[in-house]
Amino acid sequence: MRLKGEHAFVFIHDGNPQNGAPYNEHDRRMRDDEFEDFLLSCKGWHVVKETSAITRTFQFDRHALAYEWMGRVMGFAYMADKFPRVVWMGSRVDVTVYSGRFKGLSVREARLAAFMSDQAFLIRTADQQRKQLVHGSPTDGLQQTNPLE
């Protein structure tokens, strides 16, 4: 007989990889309609027809930005137990995401790809804001006026 709070404990305990459950226990291949929706919502990814993998090239202004992006993505990939194919050349990074287990794209690989796109956008935006703060810009809308005039 199960007690009232026992179901949540068993669910969490059985799904915890530290207790022997695999990370990808609830992973599955994306349906075709989900895959199309993903490609529409996550711009810049292209399908490799023969393997059903997705690929994208991320171009950054500086090597340091690519390094920052790689650190974030590889940390996320390690925690998700997903390892994309990455070719890093200076400020350009080519990424291919594919699930060999599902012979295509799984839900978790799509989540990883969306994370990569989001992080690239955030890093570029932060770099633009950093440049604006350091160098200043007449079009930034923060015109300083002398209050004594």
Disulfide bonds with the S-S distance in Angstrom:
none
